[in-house]
């Protein structure tokens, strides 16, 4: 159930990121928009791919990659805010969603690692 929520949230976040990229490109910002477009949509792509993982290690690996991409996306959001490409309200809304994804990914990775160690005791 939790993974389905993560899939849903990551898809919603990807849509938000694509809309942000469209906005940025309409304002002639291409450097950061290309970066955040890749990292922001990669979160959901890796979460989606984890549903078809070839075992626990692969599953954890996909979630850890998604976590790294979420961290990078958080950086780009902060940079866009500090350079005044996005306003405070947009920054807070997107940053909050990104943070929620990171928290869920961290928890899911931890749980998956603990569960994979249960059989080794």
KAVENFEN-V590988 format. One record per helix or strand of 2 or more residues. SS is the DSSP state (helix for helix, strand for strand). FROM is the first residue (numbers start at 0). TO is the last residue. If there is no record, write none. Layout:
# KAVENFEN-V590988
ss:SS from:FROM to:TO
ss:SS from:FROM to:TO
This chain:
# KAVENFEN-V590988
ss:helix from:1 to:25
ss:helix from:30 to:49
ss:helix from:55 to:81
ss:helix from:87 to:117
